[in-house]
Amino acid sequence: MDEQDRVAAFVAEHGLETDLAHRVLDLESEVGEIAKEVATSTEYGSEPDAAAIATDEIGDALFALLALAEAADADAAEALDESLAKYEARIASSGDAGSGQ
Protein backbone atom coordinates (compact mmCIF):
# COMPACT_ATOMS: atom_id res chain seq x y z
CA MET A 1 0.00 0.00 0.00
CA ASP A 2 1.54 3.30 -1.07
CA GLU A 3 0.21 5.02 2.04
CA GLN A 4 1.97 2.56 4.32
CA ASP A 5 5.24 3.16 2.47
CA ARG A 6 4.74 6.93 2.82
CA VAL A 7 4.21 6.62 6.57
CA ALA A 8 7.21 4.29 6.94
CA ALA A 9 9.41 6.76 5.03
CA PHE A 10 8.17 9.67 7.16
CA VAL A 11 8.81 7.75 10.38
CA ALA A 12 12.33 6.85 9.25
CA GLU A 13 13.13 10.35 8.00
CA HIS A 14 12.08 11.99 11.26
CA GLY A 15 13.39 9.35 13.67
CA LEU A 16 9.94 8.43 14.94
CA GLU A 17 10.56 4.69 15.26
CA THR A 18 9.08 3.05 18.34
CA ASP A 19 7.97 -0.35 19.51
CA LEU A 20 4.72 -2.11 18.72
CA ALA A 21 3.17 -1.45 22.15
CA HIS A 22 3.65 2.30 21.77
CA ARG A 23 2.15 2.17 18.27
CA VAL A 24 -0.96 0.47 19.68
CA LEU A 25 -1.26 3.09 22.41
CA ASP A 26 -0.84 5.89 19.87
CA LEU A 27 -3.60 4.41 17.71
CA GLU A 28 -5.88 4.14 20.73
CA SER A 29 -5.21 7.78 21.56
CA GLU A 30 -5.93 8.98 18.02
CA VAL A 31 -9.18 7.01 17.77
CA GLY A 32 -10.11 8.42 21.16
CA GLU A 33 -9.69 11.93 19.78
CA ILE A 34 -12.12 11.08 16.99
CA ALA A 35 -14.60 9.70 19.51
CA LYS A 36 -14.27 12.86 21.58
CA GLU A 37 -15.02 15.04 18.53
CA VAL A 38 -18.14 13.01 17.79
CA ALA A 39 -19.21 13.05 21.43
CA THR A 40 -18.91 16.82 21.69
CA SER A 41 -20.34 17.62 18.25
CA THR A 42 -23.42 15.51 18.98
CA GLU A 43 -23.91 16.87 22.49
CA TYR A 44 -22.88 13.45 23.77
CA GLY A 45 -25.23 11.55 21.48
CA SER A 46 -28.36 13.67 21.84
CA GLU A 47 -27.94 15.13 18.33
CA PRO A 48 -26.49 12.29 16.20
CA ASP A 49 -27.10 14.13 12.92
CA ALA A 50 -24.63 16.81 14.05
CA ALA A 51 -21.69 14.38 14.18
CA ALA A 52 -18.54 16.00 12.85
CA ILE A 53 -14.92 14.90 12.58
CA ALA A 54 -12.04 17.05 11.35
CA THR A 55 -10.25 15.40 8.45
CA ASP A 56 -6.87 15.91 10.10
CA GLU A 57 -8.06 13.75 13.00
CA ILE A 58 -8.93 10.97 10.54
CA GLY A 59 -5.48 11.48 9.04
CA ASP A 60 -3.86 11.17 12.46
CA ALA A 61 -5.68 7.87 13.05
CA LEU A 62 -4.68 6.59 9.61
CA PHE A 63 -1.07 7.57 10.25
CA ALA A 64 -1.13 5.74 13.58
CA LEU A 65 -2.75 2.64 12.05
CA LEU A 66 -0.32 2.48 9.14
CA ALA A 67 2.65 3.04 11.47
CA LEU A 68 1.28 0.18 13.59
CA ALA A 69 1.01 -2.06 10.54
CA GLU A 70 4.62 -1.26 9.69
CA ALA A 71 5.77 -1.94 13.26
CA ALA A 72 3.91 -5.25 13.21
CA ASP A 73 5.52 -6.14 9.87
CA ALA A 74 2.04 -6.46 8.36
CA ASP A 75 1.11 -5.37 4.86
CA ALA A 76 -1.89 -3.06 5.33
CA ALA A 77 -3.25 -3.78 1.85
CA GLU A 78 -3.12 -7.53 2.41
CA ALA A 79 -4.74 -7.13 5.84
CA LEU A 80 -7.54 -5.09 4.29
CA ASP A 81 -8.04 -7.68 1.55
CA GLU A 82 -8.29 -10.42 4.20
CA SER A 83 -10.81 -8.40 6.17
CA LEU A 84 -12.99 -7.64 3.14
CA ALA A 85 -12.98 -11.33 2.17
CA LYS A 86 -14.02 -12.24 5.72
CA TYR A 87 -16.90 -9.74 5.63
CA GLU A 88 -18.00 -10.94 2.20
CA ALA A 89 -18.06 -14.54 3.46
CA ARG A 90 -20.14 -13.54 6.48
CA ILE A 91 -22.61 -11.63 4.34
CA ALA A 92 -22.89 -14.57 1.94
CA SER A 93 -23.50 -17.05 4.77
CA SER A 94 -25.66 -15.03 7.17
CA GLY A 95 -26.67 -11.85 5.37
CA ASP A 96 -24.80 -9.76 7.96
CA ALA A 97 -21.21 -8.49 8.10
CA GLY A 98 -21.07 -8.78 11.89
CA SER A 99 -19.33 -11.65 13.61
CA GLY A 100 -22.40 -12.46 15.70
CA GLN A 101 -20.35 -12.36 18.88
N, C-alpha and C positions, 0 to 999 in steps of 0.2 A: 504494500500500500504506500503510495507516494507520500501521504501525510505522515505515516509512521517514520519514514526515512527523513522527512523534514524535521520532525521533532527530535529524532536521534541526533541529527547533525547539529541542531540548535543546542541540545544538551551538551554535546561534546565540545562545541565551539565556546560555550560559556562556562564550562566546568561545573555543570549542574548534576553530575552523576551522583546517584545515591542508591541505597539498597532497596530491595523489593518491598520490605515492610514500610519504609518511608514513602514509597510510591503509592502504596495502598492507602496510607493515612492521608496523603495529599489528595488523592481522588475522593476520598470520603469528605474531606473538607470542602473541595470544590462543588461536589454535588449538594452538600449542605448549604452552600451559598445560593445555589439555584432554588432549593426548597425554601430558604428564607425569603427570597424575592417573591416567590409565588405566595407564600403565607402572608406577607405584608401587602402585596398588591391585591389580594382577594379578601382583605380584612379577616385573615385567618379562616378562610373557607366560606365566609358568609356571602361572598360575591364571586363565585367561581368564573363567571364570564369576564371578570376584570384581570384574570391571570396575565402576568407579564414577566418576561425574562429578558434581560439585556443580552445581546448576542455575544458580547465579550465574556460573559459568564459561561455561556455554552462553550465558547472557545477555550476557556480555562479548563473546563471539565474534559473536553476532548484532548487537550494537551496532556492533562494528567493521566487520562486513560491510555493514550498512545505511548506516553513515557513508561507507564506500567507494563504495557505489552512488551515494550523493548526490554525492560528490566527482567521480565519473566521469560525472555527469549521466545516469545510467541509472535507469530505473524498475524497481525490484526485482521488482514483481509481473509486469511484462512479461517480464523476464529469466527468472523462474521458469516462466512459461507457455511460453516458447521452449524451455527445458530439458526440461520435461515432454513437450512435443510431440516433441522429438528422441528422448527415451528411448522413447516409445510407438512411434515409427517404427522404431527399432532392434529393439524386441521383436517388432513385427509382421513385420519382414523376416528376423530371424535367431533369434528366440526368446530373445535376451539383451540386457540393457540396456547392456552394456559396449561400448566403441568398437572393441574388437578390436585395439587398438594396444598 
